[in-house]
Amino acid sequence: MDGVEVASRVDGRTARAERTRAAIVEAHLALIGEGDLRPTGERIAERAGISLRTLWTNFKDMETLFEASGAEVLRQQDAAYRPVSPALPLAKRVDAYCRQRARLLQLIAPSARAAQMREPVSEQLHRNRLMHIDRVRDEVEELFAVELTQAGQEREQLLNAVVAASMWQAWSMLRYGLGLGVDQARAVMSRTVGALLAEVASD
């Protein structure tokens, strides 16, 4: 057996392993999307069309699966993300930003609801949430840089306020706590973010 044949076999095994892992993550997220917010290993394996042993061969525990599924959710968000120009007037930036946040929050809604249930006992789910927060923080800092600078010593407080108003917890309150539709919830978010930023812009 020459080196090319060996390499080909190794590459084939690697590709199959990657396909299996992708199928497991897809099955995990699909079950969550259908309302099974705490899918068991058995249900995930069945949905992926593999044995339970194969599931745990590819992922040593639920934490490693949460990590892979969290990365896939971020990938989906990245694919759906459209940059908003910082050169737009404030009102248009706020509107575009909140429309996009509403769209992305609806995209991750099933996985966010599932994570909310398990995060108190999962370090990985907590890390996943911090990654989402960091991404929103970076976006807010870039998109509203002028207004944040105008806030002076209150810059960090304003930044935290806008980020908090833009995250899943606030969206969940609007959608499921207050029972608002997507457009109504987005309008409340836009009003909140707009008011926070307009306060310093008018000084």
Rosetta blueprint (number, residue, H / E / L):
1 M L
2 D L
3 G H
4 V H
5 E H
6 V H
7 A H
8 S H
9 R H
10 V H
11 D H
12 G H
13 R H
14 T H
15 A H
16 R H
17 A H
18 E H
19 R H
20 T H
21 R H
22 A H
23 A H
24 I H
25 V H
26 E H
27 A H
28 H H
29 L H
30 A H
31 L H
32 I H
33 G H
34 E L
35 G L
36 D L
37 L L
38 R L
39 P L
40 T L
41 G H
42 E H
43 R H
44 I H
45 A H
46 E H
47 R H
48 A H
49 G L
50 I L
51 S L
52 L H
53 R H
54 T H
55 L H
56 W H
57 T H
58 N H
59 F L
60 K L
61 D L
62 M H
63 E H
64 T H
65 L H
66 F H
67 E H
68 A H
69 S H
70 G H
71 A H
72 E H
73 V H
74 L H
75 R H
76 Q H
77 Q H
78 D H
79 A H
80 A H
81 Y L
82 R L
83 P L
84 V L
85 S L
86 P L
87 A L
88 L L
89 P L
90 L H
91 A H
92 K H
93 R H
94 V H
95 D H
96 A H
97 Y H
98 C H
99 R H
100 Q H
101 R H
102 A H
103 R H
104 L H
105 L H
106 Q H
107 L H
108 I H
109 A H
110 P H
111 S H
112 A H
113 R H
114 A H
115 A H
116 Q H
117 M H
118 R H
119 E H
120 P H
121 V H
122 S L
123 E H
124 Q H
125 L H
126 H H
127 R H
128 N H
129 R H
130 L H
131 M H
132 H H
133 I H
134 D H
135 R H
136 V H
137 R H
138 D H
139 E H
140 V H
141 E H
142 E H
143 L H
144 F L
145 A H
146 V H
147 E H
148 L H
149 T H
150 Q H
151 A L
152 G H
153 Q H
154 E H
155 R H
156 E H
157 Q H
158 L H
159 L H
160 N H
161 A H
162 V H
163 V H
164 A H
165 A H
166 S H
167 M L
168 W H
169 Q H
170 A H
171 W H
172 S H
173 M H
174 L H
175 R H
176 Y H
177 G H
178 L L
179 G L
180 L L
181 G L
182 V H
183 D H
184 Q H
185 A H
186 R H
187 A H
188 V H
189 M H
190 S H
191 R H
192 T H
193 V H
194 G H
195 A H
196 L H
197 L H
198 A H
199 E H
200 V H
201 A H
202 S L
203 D L
